[in-house]
Amino acid sequence: MTHRLLGLILFTLLAANTYSQEYLFIKKTLVEKGTNNPVPFANVMITNTTSGTAASLNGDFTIKIGKRFYGEKLKISCIGFITKTILIDSVIKHTSRVIELSPDIILLDEIIISQAPLDPAEIVKKAIESTQDNYLNTPFNMEFYSEITATEIATNNEFKLETVLFGFSEGYSASKQKQFEILEKRTSGDDHLKTLDYPYWPTFEIHNVDQISSSARQGILNLKQLDKFNLKYLGASIFDTDTVYNIEYNAPKPTKAITGYGIVPKMYKGNIYITTNSHAIVKHEIFTDQFTYMIIYKKLDGKYFPYFISGERSPTGIRMFSKVFNSLTLKYIEIENIKVIDYVTNEFQDINNVKYNEQFWTTNYPRN
């Protein structure tokens, strides 16, 4: 079975909706009703399919829809907002670029108030122990679209690196690994970090934030270090069909043992969102003085898979004059006809060795 999540296709269109012979491209912006603030990283799915995409930091999304799905609906979900379902035909006819989402005003704490006080540490512990119930334990393939933007702070000039990443995961259980191969790349702008031989490594964020069952679990996901954190329950909200706990944490005294990093950050904290019924981790944010990571998981056929990952890096050597942001969107999951990667790939090698295939990018990710 193949689950296809159409990636965050970066078409710049003159109009919001454009027809072609086989596909319709819809480009919209998600905002909060009443404030018009952008709603970032929302999940946008086509009903009765596994096709969809994720909104950007600014709430923008572009989705490519085959004509056979014109009678379906768009289902839009984001933590803290009421899930919205809209007929695709209505989206086509509606000329406004904006789609409004209503904030979740249901105080789910009222449901919990009669129970014993919630222990956030116990919730996190149950989430870690429930890994094998909530995530696929067997091998699967995945493909991501990555867009890395390196911004020169003084001039605001940008260098952009886009890549398509094919991955093999042994599954979500102890000591199982992930490996990726960079299939395609495209660059634009002047690389102001070239003289520093900066290693962009598109898969860097995947390995560092998708740590649910890794043998090298870091931070809050390491049960041996859980007592080193201060945890606070911030309340409950809704994500798609799940209700979720929001738990804030921080490590007062970060160490290598806690973070797993060679250079210990001065500040290490985060937020973790866990479903109230199955204790599945659906979103995790990590904040330090050197980087930030975020991962969002989406449920498909009863199991959760990462569908959006982002990270902003501020390595010591470039922190004063540049910032690097990477966003990765899942394009598809394959759980049956698995291709095993059992060879040395180009995952952490020089990105310049990957050739530019103009036909691929023109066909799949055309620009203006």
Secondary structure, DSSP 4 states (H G I P E B T S, - for coil): -EEE---------SSSEEE-SSEEEEEEEEEETTT--B-TT-EEEETTSS-EEE--TTSEEEEEEEGGGTTSEEEEE-TTB--EEEEHHHHHH---SEEEE-B----THHHHTTSPPP-HHHHHHHHHHTHHHHS--S-EEEEEEEEEEEEETTT--EEEEEEEEEEEE--SSTT--EEEEEEEEEEES--TTGGGT----TTHHHHHH--SS-TT--GGG-GGGGGGSEEEEEEEEEETTEEEEEEEEE-SS--HHHH--SSPPS-EEEEEEEETTT--EEEEEEEESSEEEEEEEEEETTEEEEEEEEEEE--TTTTTTEEEEEEEEEEEEESSS-----S--STTS-GGGSPP-HHHHHHHS---
